[in-house]
Amino acid sequence: MNACPWPISSLLPHAGNMILIDEVCGYDADSLTARAVVRPGPYSLPDDTLPPWLGMEFMAQAVGAWAGCHARLGGEEVKLGFLLGTRRYECHADTLPVGTVLTIRVERGLIDASGMSVFECELRDATRLLAQARLNVYQPKDPTAFIQEESPQ
């Protein structure tokens, strides 16, 4: 795996506390491993833990970081991508407690010329598998075409 010379904020089209990942530990042509420390934020439960479904966002951001690493490596601009969903999200934790150090691993299983991809993902703490998923993502050549609203008539 290659070391990542770029800060995570330069790899994702997110800002502030919406960036959940702290660093990229390594990446290669087909995979990426990232680290994150669980912190209270906009999606926190009353006890400051994070809901278990937020594991999917950690995974999606790791996929985005993988794409960002490859864009930066190729001298290209980091582009917006879209999490389309998952057919399978298996979570083995009731919550994600504050202070937990997470390891997120994503591996590309399929990518096509249109920008559609499938990634196998895992979320672990120091001792166990917390969640796993197969994410379907899309990174169009021109993402602005998908987020522009039409004028009301």
Backbone as ProteinMPNN parsed JSONL, in Angstrom:
{"seq_chain_A": "MNACPWPISSLLPHAGNMILIDEVCGYDADSLTARAVVRPGPYSLPDDTLPPWLGMEFMAQAVGAWAGCHARLGGEEVKLGFLLGTRRYECHADTLPVGTVLTIRVERGLIDASGMSVFECELRDATRLLAQARLNVYQPKDPTAFIQEESPQ", "coords_chain_A": {"N_chain_A": [[0.841, -1.186, 0.0], [0.379, 2.271, -0.641], [1.658, 5.151, 1.019], [-0.231, 7.959, 2.129], [0.137, 11.183, 1.08], [-1.473, 13.416, 1.328], [-3.653, 15.662, 3.12], [-6.711, 14.631, 4.701], [-8.819, 16.396, 4.299], [-8.329, 17.441, 1.807], [-9.031, 15.462, 0.119], [-11.689, 14.859, 0.108], [-14.944, 16.079, -0.758], [-16.076, 17.479, 1.441], [-16.633, 19.388, 4.473], [-15.447, 20.772, 7.59], [-17.022, 19.48, 10.536], [-18.315, 17.535, 9.139], [-16.583, 15.854, 7.936], [-15.674, 12.71, 8.643], [-13.574, 10.932, 8.74], [-10.227, 10.589, 9.885], [-7.654, 10.09, 8.868], [-5.883, 8.758, 6.02], [-4.532, 5.647, 5.954], [-3.281, 4.02, 4.116], [-3.214, 3.262, 0.591], [-4.052, 1.703, -2.558], [-4.259, 0.591, -5.977], [-6.752, -0.637, -5.902], [-7.824, -0.494, -3.317], [-8.305, 0.941, 0.003], [-7.264, 1.932, 3.237], [-8.391, 3.45, 6.133], [-8.399, 5.603, 9.057], [-10.325, 6.532, 11.883], [-11.482, 8.471, 14.613], [-14.145, 8.169, 16.749], [-16.288, 10.833, 17.263], [-18.425, 13.193, 18.995], [-21.084, 14.679, 17.132], [-23.063, 16.186, 14.49], [-24.859, 14.063, 14.097], [-25.079, 12.698, 16.448], [-26.334, 10.623, 19.084], [-28.436, 11.084, 22.038], [-26.667, 10.349, 24.149], [-24.211, 10.98, 23.141], [-22.994, 8.983, 21.626], [-22.595, 7.527, 18.356], [-25.074, 6.666, 15.937], [-25.578, 3.28, 14.773], [-26.007, 3.03, 11.994], [-24.512, 5.033, 10.901], [-22.103, 4.03, 10.325], [-22.067, 3.333, 7.662], [-21.662, 5.784, 6.405], [-19.047, 6.381, 7.218], [-17.77, 4.39, 5.746], [-18.485, 5.172, 3.121], [-17.171, 7.636, 2.98], [-14.549, 6.728, 3.081], [-14.413, 5.415, 0.621], [-14.74, 7.678, -0.977], [-12.363, 9.002, -0.269], [-10.528, 7.209, -1.358], [-11.065, 7.598, -4.109], [-10.383, 10.292, -4.183], [-7.606, 10.188, -3.6], [-6.669, 8.928, -5.925], [-7.421, 10.804, -7.841], [-5.862, 13.038, -7.066], [-3.319, 11.91, -7.346], [-3.265, 11.618, -10.1], [-3.162, 14.241, -10.859], [-5.568, 15.533, -11.08], [-8.691, 17.254, -10.377], [-10.431, 16.821, -7.301], [-13.467, 15.17, -7.3], [-17.03, 15.304, -6.79], [-18.886, 12.569, -5.537], [-21.456, 10.026, -5.442], [-23.27, 8.221, -3.05], [-25.095, 5.544, -3.775], [-26.374, 3.494, -2.528], [-26.883, 0.405, -0.714], [-27.026, -3.107, -0.914], [-26.607, -4.67, 1.134], [-25.992, -4.18, 4.432], [-24.443, -4.974, 7.21], [-24.471, -4.713, 10.562], [-22.774, -5.016, 13.593], [-22.873, -3.784, 16.013], [-24.436, -1.855, 18.567], [-24.192, 0.87, 18.92], [-21.829, 3.472, 18.049], [-19.386, 4.165, 20.082], [-18.138, 7.211, 21.578], [-14.759, 8.116, 21.198], [-13.879, 5.666, 20.291], [-11.56, 4.042, 18.26], [-11.597, 3.649, 14.906], [-11.051, 1.443, 12.191], [-11.255, 1.602, 8.796], [-11.825, -0.213, 5.964], [-11.828, -0.383, 2.503], [-12.575, -1.941, -0.574], [-12.363, -2.078, -3.996], [-14.645, -3.695, -6.048], [-15.899, -3.715, -8.472], [-15.934, -1.642, -11.3], [-17.138, 0.598, -13.722], [-17.075, 2.146, -17.001], [-18.86, 4.247, -16.953], [-18.767, 5.356, -14.458], [-19.924, 4.052, -12.357], [-19.549, 2.076, -9.442], [-18.712, -0.675, -7.269], [-18.032, -1.377, -3.952], [-16.485, -3.393, -1.51], [-16.735, -3.272, 1.936], [-15.404, -2.736, 5.241], [-15.725, -2.117, 8.726], [-13.962, -1.687, 11.607], [-13.146, -2.017, 15.12], [-10.602, -2.019, 17.657], [-10.688, -4.709, 18.303], [-12.725, -6.13, 16.991], [-14.966, -6.899, 14.233], [-17.121, -4.421, 13.294], [-18.973, -3.594, 11.397], [-20.079, -4.383, 8.062], [-20.289, -3.983, 4.53], [-21.565, -3.804, 1.192], [-21.098, -1.348, -0.949], [-22.755, 0.668, -3.331], [-21.717, 2.992, -5.59], [-21.463, 6.148, -7.346], [-19.673, 8.095, -9.559], [-19.963, 10.609, -11.53], [-18.803, 11.964, -14.674], [-19.32, 14.707, -14.891], [-20.306, 16.046, -12.167], [-21.802, 18.296, -11.451], [-23.947, 18.464, -13.152], [-25.799, 16.794, -12.039], [-26.625, 17.924, -9.689], [-27.802, 20.339, -10.113], [-30.597, 22.394, -9.915], [-33.669, 22.742, -11.655], [-35.189, 25.719, -12.91], [-38.127, 27.026, -11.364], [-41.28, 26.927, -12.972]], "CA_chain_A": [[0.0, 0.0, 0.0], [1.08, 3.545, -0.696], [1.349, 6.142, 2.049], [-1.015, 9.066, 1.586], [0.778, 12.449, 1.447], [-2.432, 14.52, 1.341], [-4.587, 15.689, 4.254], [-8.028, 14.092, 4.354], [-9.686, 17.491, 3.839], [-8.082, 17.694, 0.383], [-9.453, 14.278, -0.643], [-13.145, 14.733, 0.169], [-15.673, 17.339, -0.972], [-16.792, 17.761, 2.675], [-15.954, 20.406, 5.264], [-15.697, 20.827, 9.02], [-17.333, 18.248, 11.259], [-18.92, 16.542, 8.245], [-15.524, 14.89, 7.618], [-15.633, 11.749, 9.74], [-12.313, 10.189, 8.7], [-9.089, 11.391, 10.327], [-6.479, 9.936, 8.003], [-5.728, 7.584, 5.155], [-3.358, 4.872, 6.389], [-2.643, 3.521, 2.912], [-4.117, 3.004, -0.527], [-3.451, 1.179, -3.778], [-5.139, 0.699, -7.143], [-8.084, -1.196, -5.659], [-8.3, -0.45, -1.937], [-7.842, 2.004, 0.897], [-7.488, 1.752, 4.659], [-8.449, 4.743, 6.809], [-8.594, 5.587, 10.496], [-11.194, 7.589, 12.398], [-11.848, 8.414, 16.022], [-15.553, 8.562, 16.879], [-16.492, 12.079, 17.997], [-19.796, 13.705, 18.93], [-21.293, 15.541, 15.976], [-24.46, 16.473, 14.135], [-25.704, 12.87, 14.085], [-24.949, 12.023, 17.735], [-27.478, 10.271, 19.901], [-28.402, 11.873, 23.281], [-25.501, 10.01, 24.982], [-23.054, 11.361, 22.317], [-22.551, 7.922, 20.731], [-23.126, 7.652, 17.006], [-25.954, 5.545, 15.594], [-24.859, 2.253, 14.014], [-26.135, 3.224, 10.548], [-23.512, 5.989, 10.441], [-20.967, 3.253, 9.815], [-22.108, 3.38, 6.203], [-21.055, 7.052, 5.986], [-17.598, 6.202, 7.348], [-17.355, 3.598, 4.589], [-18.63, 5.992, 1.914], [-16.095, 8.618, 2.964], [-13.317, 6.02, 2.724], [-14.481, 5.259, -0.837], [-14.456, 9.004, -1.516], [-10.932, 9.255, -0.082], [-9.847, 6.395, -2.373], [-11.202, 8.328, -5.377], [-9.6, 11.517, -4.044], [-6.18, 9.839, -3.742], [-6.375, 8.666, -7.338], [-7.524, 12.079, -8.558], [-4.675, 13.829, -6.74], [-2.176, 11.232, -7.953], [-3.322, 11.896, -11.532], [-3.151, 15.676, -11.1], [-6.934, 15.966, -11.385], [-9.478, 17.823, -9.294], [-11.271, 15.885, -6.554], [-14.855, 15.368, -7.728], [-18.135, 14.82, -5.978], [-19.432, 11.261, -5.874], [-22.76, 9.777, -4.832], [-23.578, 6.916, -2.488], [-26.402, 5.141, -4.283], [-27.0, 2.619, -1.551], [-26.281, -0.894, -0.457], [-27.947, -4.239, -0.82], [-26.262, -5.391, 2.354], [-25.256, -3.497, 5.493], [-24.524, -5.795, 8.414], [-23.855, -4.015, 11.683], [-22.665, -5.881, 14.765], [-22.752, -2.903, 17.178], [-25.647, -1.076, 18.828], [-23.801, 2.262, 18.723], [-20.396, 3.708, 17.881], [-19.071, 5.001, 21.239], [-17.153, 8.28, 21.465], [-13.4, 7.706, 21.53], [-13.518, 4.43, 19.614], [-10.714, 4.188, 17.074], [-12.123, 2.793, 13.845], [-10.303, 1.18, 10.959], [-12.192, 1.429, 7.686], [-11.159, -0.784, 4.781], [-12.7, -0.473, 1.329], [-11.918, -2.583, -1.718], [-13.158, -1.999, -5.219], [-14.978, -4.979, -6.642], [-16.345, -3.506, -9.848], [-16.024, -0.253, -11.748], [-17.356, 0.627, -15.17], [-16.693, 3.395, -17.668], [-19.829, 5.311, -16.668], [-18.513, 5.889, -13.125], [-20.56, 3.194, -11.354], [-18.601, 1.19, -8.762], [-19.14, -1.443, -6.107], [-16.925, -1.548, -3.013], [-16.658, -4.204, -0.308], [-16.27, -2.4, 3.011], [-15.412, -3.217, 6.621], [-15.498, -1.153, 9.791], [-13.483, -2.453, 12.761], [-12.469, -1.351, 16.219], [-9.341, -2.708, 17.934], [-10.821, -6.146, 18.546], [-13.768, -6.873, 16.285], [-15.661, -6.367, 13.076], [-18.32, -3.707, 13.733], [-19.947, -3.539, 10.296], [-19.586, -4.662, 6.711], [-21.284, -3.622, 3.519], [-21.21, -3.677, -0.228], [-21.654, -0.056, -1.332], [-22.879, 1.049, -4.735], [-21.406, 4.418, -5.679], [-21.437, 6.701, -8.697], [-18.925, 9.331, -9.737], [-20.129, 11.005, -12.927], [-17.757, 12.833, -15.235], [-19.706, 16.073, -14.565], [-21.262, 15.943, -11.066], [-22.672, 19.474, -11.338], [-25.16, 18.203, -13.934], [-26.733, 16.026, -11.21], [-27.06, 18.665, -8.51], [-28.41, 21.59, -10.523], [-32.053, 22.404, -9.93], [-34.298, 23.505, -12.749], [-35.956, 26.887, -12.476], [-39.571, 26.772, -11.309], [-42.018, 27.529, -14.115]], "C_chain_A": [[0.881, 1.242, 0.0], [0.691, 4.399, 0.502], [0.6, 7.288, 1.383], [-0.393, 10.39, 2.021], [-0.186, 13.627, 1.608], [-3.3, 14.484, 2.592], [-5.978, 15.24, 3.795], [-8.945, 15.184, 3.815], [-9.479, 17.822, 2.365], [-8.54, 16.54, -0.502], [-10.964, 14.137, -0.739], [-13.805, 16.088, -0.084], [-16.594, 17.656, 0.222], [-16.034, 18.853, 3.424], [-16.31, 20.25, 6.737], [-16.015, 19.489, 9.641], [-18.104, 17.24, 10.419], [-17.873, 15.553, 7.734], [-15.374, 13.982, 8.828], [-14.305, 11.008, 9.832], [-11.171, 11.112, 9.101], [-7.881, 11.278, 9.406], [-6.597, 8.695, 7.123], [-4.443, 6.9, 5.579], [-2.577, 4.343, 5.196], [-3.679, 3.257, 1.844], [-3.327, 2.378, -1.663], [-4.489, 1.267, -4.889], [-6.568, 0.276, -6.843], [-8.623, -1.027, -4.253], [-7.728, 0.736, -1.172], [-8.154, 1.578, 2.326], [-7.395, 3.123, 5.314], [-8.649, 4.531, 8.296], [-9.483, 6.758, 10.881], [-11.399, 7.376, 13.889], [-13.276, 8.94, 16.113], [-15.644, 9.782, 17.786], [-17.968, 12.457, 17.969], [-19.926, 14.646, 17.736], [-22.764, 15.709, 15.684], [-25.395, 15.269, 14.207], [-25.677, 12.115, 15.408], [-26.302, 11.73, 18.361], [-27.392, 11.069, 21.207], [-27.2, 11.58, 24.185], [-24.177, 10.275, 24.264], [-22.473, 10.212, 21.489], [-23.127, 8.206, 19.344], [-24.005, 6.451, 16.701], [-25.219, 4.547, 14.693], [-24.939, 2.438, 12.504], [-25.107, 4.219, 10.014], [-22.224, 5.292, 9.986], [-20.902, 3.282, 8.299], [-21.489, 4.683, 5.684], [-19.537, 7.013, 6.153], [-17.059, 5.444, 6.133], [-17.405, 4.427, 3.31], [-17.53, 7.053, 1.842], [-14.754, 7.963, 2.648], [-13.278, 5.754, 1.22], [-14.164, 6.591, -1.51], [-12.986, 9.362, -1.39], [-10.107, 8.449, -1.087], [-9.889, 7.115, -3.729], [-10.38, 9.618, -5.341], [-8.11, 11.274, -4.179], [-5.816, 9.637, -5.208], [-6.493, 9.926, -8.185], [-6.265, 12.904, -8.316], [-3.427, 13.232, -7.384], [-2.104, 11.52, -9.448], [-3.322, 13.381, -11.871], [-4.511, 16.243, -11.453], [-7.595, 16.572, -10.153], [-10.283, 16.718, -8.611], [-12.722, 16.205, -6.888], [-15.839, 14.774, -6.733], [-18.578, 13.443, -6.471], [-20.716, 11.058, -5.096], [-22.846, 8.355, -4.3], [-24.978, 6.566, -2.944], [-27.136, 4.247, -3.299], [-26.223, 1.341, -1.363], [-27.371, -1.949, -0.477], [-27.737, -4.968, 0.497], [-25.461, -4.484, 3.278], [-25.47, -4.303, 6.755], [-23.765, -5.085, 9.513], [-23.904, -4.908, 12.913], [-22.494, -5.069, 16.048], [-24.053, -2.118, 17.328], [-25.413, 0.411, 18.614], [-22.308, 2.293, 18.431], [-19.992, 4.679, 18.986], [-17.98, 6.045, 20.954], [-15.796, 7.765, 21.935], [-12.952, 6.425, 20.863], [-12.671, 4.74, 18.385], [-11.184, 3.158, 16.055], [-11.094, 2.625, 12.735], [-11.336, 0.875, 9.892], [-11.4, 0.907, 6.502], [-12.19, -0.893, 3.674], [-11.902, -1.093, 0.19], [-12.869, -2.597, -2.903], [-13.376, -3.388, -5.779], [-15.308, -4.847, -8.107], [-16.343, -2.015, -10.124], [-16.279, -0.304, -13.241], [-17.066, 2.019, -15.711], [-17.645, 4.542, -17.366], [-19.599, 5.971, -15.315], [-19.192, 5.111, -12.014], [-19.502, 2.251, -10.766], [-19.291, 0.453, -7.635], [-17.902, -1.657, -5.247], [-17.357, -2.453, -1.871], [-16.011, -3.423, 0.827], [-16.354, -3.088, 4.365], [-15.099, -2.07, 7.567], [-15.143, -1.958, 11.032], [-13.038, -1.517, 13.878], [-11.211, -2.173, 16.496], [-9.479, -4.221, 18.012], [-11.824, -6.881, 17.675], [-14.289, -6.137, 15.059], [-16.954, -5.721, 13.572], [-19.396, -3.698, 12.657], [-19.262, -3.911, 8.995], [-20.705, -4.359, 5.735], [-20.685, -3.739, 2.134], [-21.897, -2.4, -0.694], [-21.664, 0.121, -2.838], [-22.697, 2.56, -4.803], [-21.338, 4.839, -7.146], [-20.653, 8.004, -8.676], [-19.006, 9.725, -11.209], [-18.982, 11.9, -13.387], [-18.035, 14.293, -14.9], [-20.755, 16.044, -13.444], [-22.194, 17.145, -10.951], [-23.97, 19.285, -12.121], [-26.222, 17.488, -13.097], [-27.251, 16.801, -10.012], [-27.673, 20.019, -8.846], [-29.927, 21.436, -10.525], [-32.552, 23.189, -11.129], [-35.087, 24.657, -12.17], [-37.43, 26.531, -12.413], [-40.274, 27.514, -12.457], [-43.037, 28.517, -13.642]], "O_chain_A": [[1.974, 1.255, 0.565], [-0.457, 4.378, 0.947], [0.789, 7.548, 0.195], [-0.392, 10.699, 3.213], [0.237, 14.721, 1.985], [-3.648, 13.407, 3.077], [-6.362, 15.447, 2.644], [-9.774, 14.909, 2.947], [-10.354, 18.418, 1.737], [-8.452, 16.621, -1.727], [-11.467, 13.384, -1.571], [-13.284, 17.124, 0.329], [-17.746, 18.05, 0.036], [-14.916, 19.203, 3.047], [-17.34, 19.672, 7.085], [-15.378, 18.482, 9.332], [-18.508, 16.195, 10.93], [-18.228, 14.524, 7.16], [-14.993, 14.431, 9.909], [-13.951, 10.508, 10.9], [-11.143, 12.278, 8.709], [-7.167, 12.257, 9.189], [-7.301, 7.736, 7.437], [-3.377, 7.515, 5.562], [-1.353, 4.229, 5.253], [-4.859, 3.055, 2.132], [-2.104, 2.498, -1.731], [-5.497, 1.957, -4.739], [-7.503, 0.779, -7.466], [-9.775, -1.381, -4.0], [-6.815, 1.426, -1.625], [-9.176, 0.945, 2.589], [-6.443, 3.868, 5.082], [-9.014, 3.445, 8.745], [-9.409, 7.834, 10.288], [-11.48, 6.243, 14.364], [-13.579, 10.024, 15.614], [-15.152, 9.778, 18.915], [-18.686, 12.093, 17.038], [-18.969, 15.333, 17.377], [-23.613, 15.413, 16.525], [-26.604, 15.44, 14.362], [-26.198, 11.003, 15.49], [-27.269, 12.474, 18.194], [-26.357, 11.682, 21.465], [-26.756, 12.465, 24.917], [-23.126, 9.838, 24.733], [-21.543, 10.438, 20.716], [-24.033, 9.025, 19.191], [-23.72, 5.341, 17.15], [-24.332, 4.937, 13.935], [-24.016, 2.037, 11.794], [-24.851, 4.254, 8.811], [-21.37, 5.902, 9.343], [-19.819, 3.257, 7.715], [-20.857, 4.683, 4.628], [-18.813, 7.554, 5.318], [-16.028, 5.809, 5.567], [-16.474, 4.388, 2.506], [-17.014, 7.337, 0.761], [-13.905, 8.584, 2.01], [-12.216, 5.858, 0.606], [-13.417, 6.638, -2.487], [-12.415, 9.96, -2.301], [-9.107, 8.942, -1.608], [-8.869, 7.226, -4.41], [-9.759, 9.995, -6.334], [-7.412, 12.068, -4.809], [-4.782, 10.116, -5.673], [-5.743, 10.097, -9.146], [-5.668, 13.415, -9.263], [-2.581, 13.958, -7.904], [-1.014, 11.651, -10.005], [-3.467, 13.75, -13.037], [-4.604, 17.312, -12.056], [-7.111, 16.417, -9.031], [-10.759, 15.791, -9.268], [-13.16, 17.35, -6.778], [-15.518, 13.876, -5.955], [-18.633, 13.191, -7.675], [-21.028, 11.831, -4.19], [-22.535, 7.398, -5.01], [-25.945, 7.216, -2.546], [-28.366, 4.242, -3.244], [-25.076, 1.208, -1.789], [-28.511, -1.686, -0.093], [-28.567, -5.771, 0.922], [-24.358, -4.065, 2.928], [-26.569, -4.309, 7.311], [-22.556, -4.878, 9.409], [-24.944, -5.483, 13.235], [-22.026, -5.595, 17.057], [-24.691, -1.761, 16.338], [-26.312, 1.132, 18.182], [-21.613, 1.284, 18.549], [-20.221, 5.882, 18.862], [-17.038, 5.798, 20.201], [-15.7, 7.065, 22.944], [-11.76, 6.118, 20.864], [-13.025, 5.594, 17.573], [-11.168, 1.954, 16.313], [-10.366, 3.556, 12.395], [-12.184, -0.001, 10.061], [-10.416, 1.52, 6.086], [-13.282, -1.424, 3.872], [-10.717, -0.811, 0.012], [-14.007, -3.058, -2.82], [-12.435, -4.16, -5.962], [-15.036, -5.749, -8.9], [-16.714, -1.218, -9.262], [-15.714, -1.139, -13.948], [-16.839, 2.956, -14.945], [-17.267, 5.704, -17.512], [-20.165, 7.029, -15.041], [-19.057, 5.467, -10.843], [-18.671, 1.703, -11.49], [-20.316, 0.894, -7.114], [-16.853, -2.065, -5.745], [-18.452, -2.307, -1.329], [-14.875, -2.965, 0.703], [-17.24, -3.905, 4.614], [-14.314, -1.175, 7.252], [-15.918, -2.811, 11.467], [-12.614, -0.388, 13.634], [-10.796, -2.954, 15.64], [-8.503, -4.944, 17.812], [-11.801, -8.11, 17.607], [-14.08, -4.937, 14.88], [-17.785, -6.383, 14.193], [-20.586, -3.783, 12.959], [-18.048, -3.777, 8.842], [-21.89, -4.461, 6.055], [-19.468, -3.768, 1.949], [-23.121, -2.358, -0.822], [-20.708, -0.231, -3.529], [-23.427, 3.313, -4.159], [-21.181, 4.017, -8.049], [-20.932, 8.9, -7.88], [-18.228, 9.246, -12.034], [-18.286, 12.509, -12.575], [-17.099, 15.053, -14.648], [-21.953, 16.02, -13.722], [-23.285, 17.015, -10.398], [-24.987, 19.889, -11.781], [-27.411, 17.566, -13.407], [-28.22, 16.381, -9.38], [-28.03, 20.771, -7.94], [-30.467, 20.472, -11.068], [-31.938, 24.167, -11.556], [-35.597, 24.569, -11.053], [-37.942, 25.827, -13.284], [-39.868, 28.612, -12.839], [-43.742, 29.114, -14.456]]}, "name": "protein", "num_of_chains": 1, "seq": "MNACPWPISSLLPHAGNMILIDEVCGYDADSLTARAVVRPGPYSLPDDTLPPWLGMEFMAQAVGAWAGCHARLGGEEVKLGFLLGTRRYECHADTLPVGTVLTIRVERGLIDASGMSVFECELRDATRLLAQARLNVYQPKDPTAFIQEESPQ"}
